[in-house]
Amino acid sequence: MSILSTLGRIASEYNAARARYLTERAVRALPAELRKDIGWPDAHDNRANLGVGTWAGDK
């Protein structure tokens, strides 16, 4: 595996994680009644705050 393909993969994973973060942040900013109507909190709220090294998503 070349360095460029590795960097591309890392950048892609980072972009996906960033998009998930921004989406979750926007949904959490909604009023509780709306979050309940759309089914938010579900499995995402059962996860612990995973901390350092989890920006690349669940693997």
C-alpha positions as CSV (number, residue, x, y, z in Angstrom):
1,M,0.0,0.0,0.0
2,S,1.4,3.3,-1.0
3,I,1.6,6.4,1.2
4,L,-0.8,8.3,-1.1
5,S,-3.4,5.6,-0.8
6,T,-3.0,5.5,2.9
7,L,-3.3,9.2,3.2
8,G,-6.4,9.2,0.9
9,R,-8.0,6.5,3.1
10,I,-7.3,8.5,6.3
11,A,-8.7,11.7,4.7
12,S,-11.8,9.9,3.6
13,E,-12.4,8.4,7.1
14,Y,-11.8,11.8,8.7
15,N,-14.3,13.4,6.3
16,A,-17.0,10.8,7.1
17,A,-16.4,11.1,10.8
18,R,-16.6,14.9,10.6
19,A,-19.9,14.6,8.6
20,R,-21.3,12.3,11.3
21,Y,-20.3,14.7,14.0
22,L,-21.9,17.7,12.4
23,T,-25.1,15.8,11.7
24,E,-25.3,14.6,15.3
25,R,-24.6,18.1,16.6
26,A,-27.4,19.5,14.4
27,V,-29.9,16.8,15.6
28,R,-28.9,17.3,19.2
29,A,-29.6,21.0,18.9
30,L,-33.3,20.3,18.0
31,P,-35.9,20.5,20.8
32,A,-36.4,17.2,22.7
33,E,-39.9,16.8,21.2
34,L,-38.6,16.8,17.7
35,R,-35.8,14.5,18.5
36,K,-38.3,12.0,20.0
37,D,-40.5,12.3,16.9
38,I,-37.7,11.3,14.6
39,G,-36.5,8.5,16.8
40,W,-33.3,10.1,18.2
41,P,-31.9,8.9,20.9
42,D,-31.5,5.4,19.8
43,A,-28.4,3.3,19.6
44,H,-26.1,6.4,19.4
45,D,-27.0,7.4,23.0
46,N,-26.2,3.9,24.3
47,R,-22.6,4.3,23.2
48,A,-20.1,5.6,25.7
49,N,-18.1,8.7,24.9
50,L,-15.3,6.7,23.1
51,G,-12.6,9.3,23.5
52,V,-9.2,9.6,21.8
53,G,-8.5,7.6,18.7
54,T,-12.1,7.0,17.6
55,W,-12.4,9.7,15.0
56,A,-12.2,7.1,12.2
57,G,-15.4,5.5,13.2
58,D,-16.3,2.0,14.5
59,K,-14.2,-0.8,13.1
